[in-house]
Amino acid sequence: MALTDKQQNVRNGALVAAVITLLVVILGSLWNPFHFAADLGFPERLVIALKAALLPTVTLAFAVGRLANHRFASPDDIDAAVGPAPSDRARLLQAQLQNTLEQTVLAAIAYAAWAAVMPSNWLSGIVCAAIAFVVGRAAFFFGYDRGAVARSFSFGLTFYPTLFILALLVLRIGEALVTPAAH
């Protein structure tokens, strides 16, 4: 199946985001730019994960605020939840909010699991992923209405770090299940 020009451009944006994701998560984890010690206990690890999850949560609050502000300022959309069909702008903001909610939940769970499973000196990986999330979401919000090509990179920069973290966690947990523990 031949891809259209638009599909090729979406793929290219997603590929760039995937490469950046690999660099952000792998280098962030191995380089440890935030200098997390190798011997952190679970409470300290959890605090780091929660702090990292605050960054995506801020983008979620921003998305909620944008839709709420639009509804308040628009006489046609102020009662859109119970009244007439929402405007195109309200639907666009709702779609951004829904996607941001989904991405934030995934990221927060992935960050907590990473903090619980991975070596503590790898925790910089989730902080770097959280920073990429914010950059990706900002680009997503402001490029969303320009179509799929404009948002392919920004969506990828938000989603792929979380997906990569989850994949590494599955590998780590799978390895622990099949490798006998040293006593």
N, C-alpha and C positions, 0 to 999 in steps of 0.2 A: 504494500500500500504506500503510495507516494504521499508525502506530507505537503500540505499547503504552505505557502510562505509564512502565514501566521503561525501555523503549528511549528515550523522550523524555528521561528523567532522565539516562541514560547519555550521550546526545548533548549535553545541556546541560553536563554535567561536562567532556566532551571539548572543547566549544567554549570554555569558560572557560580550560581549559589551553592551547588554541590561541592565544587572545588574549594570554595571559601569555607564551607562547613567542615570539610576534612581538615583544613589548615587550622581553623579556629578550635575545634574540639581536640584534635590530636596534639597540636603544638601547645595549646593552652593546658592540656593535661600533663604533657611531658616536660614542658619548660617551666611550669608552675610560676607564672609571673606574679601571683599574689602571695607566694612564699608560704603556703600552708605546710605545716609540719607533717612528717610521716606518721606520727604517733598520736594523732588527735582521737579523743574518745567519741562515742556516739553523740552525746549532747552537743559537743562543739561542731561535729559534722552536720547535725541537723540544723543548727543555727545558721551555718553557712548556706545550706540548701534553701532555708526559708528566706534568707537575705537575697539570694540569687533569684528566687521566685517573686520577690517584690518587684523586680524590673518588669517582667511580663504583666504582672498585676497592675502596674501603673498604666500600661497601654490599654488594658481592659477598662480601667476607670476612665481613661480618656475617651474610649469608644462609647461607653455609657453616657458620658457627659455630652459628647457631640450629638448623639441622638436626642437626648433629653432637651438640650438647648434648642435644637431644630424644632422639636415638637412644641416647645413653649413659644418660640418666635413665629411659628406658622399657624395662623388661624385655621387653615385646612387640615393640619396634622395634629393639632393639640389634643383631639379626641380620636386619633386614628386607631387606637387599640379597640375602641368600641363603636366608632362611627363609620364614616365612609372609608373607602379604600385609601390607604396612605399614598402620598405623592411619590414620584420617582425618587426624589432626594431622600425621603424617609425610608424607602425600601433599600436604597443604596447604603445608607448609614446602618440600617438594621442588618444587612448582609455583612458589613464590616464588623459589626458588633458580634454577630453570631460566630463568624470565623475566628475572631480574636478570643472569644470565650473558649471555643474548642481548643485553640492553640495554647492558651494559657493553662487550661486544665492538664493537657498532655505534658506541657513543659514542667509544671509544678510537681507532678507525679514522677516524671523522669528524673528531675533534680533530686528529689527526696530518695529515690531508689539508688541513684548514683552515689549519694552521700553515704548510704547504708552499705553498699556493696564494694565500691571501688576503694583503692588505697587513698588515704586522706590527702596525700601530697598530689593527688590527681584532681582535687576539688576545683582547682582553677579552671578546669574544663567546663564546668557548669556555669561559672561566673562569666567566662568568655562566651558561652552559648547564650546566656541571658543578655549580654550586651549586643550580640548579633540579633537577638530577638527584637530588642528595642529599635535598632537601626532598620531591621526588616519591616517591622510594623509601621514605623514612621513613613517609610517609602510606600508601603502598602496603602496606608490611609490616603496619601496624597497622590498616588498614581492609579488608584482603583478605578476611577471613572474613565480612564484612558484605555481600558480594555485588558484583555488577557496578556498581551505581550508586555505591557507596562507593569503588570503585577506579578509576572512569572518569577522574576528575580527576587522581588521583595517577599513573596509568599515562600519561596524556597529558603531564603535566609532566615525566615521564622521557623519553618517546619523541619527542614533537613537537620539542623543541629539536634533537635529533639529526637527525630527518627534515628539518627546515627547513635545518639546516647542510648536509646532503647535497644538498638541492635548490639552495641557493645555490652550492654548489661545482659542480654540474652546469652551472648557468647560466654561471658564471665560466669554466669550462673550455670550454664550447661557444662562448662569446663569443671566447675566445682562438683557437679553431680557425678561426672564420670571419672574424676581423678580422686584416688583415695587420699584421705587426709593424712598428713605426716604426724606421727605421734612422738 
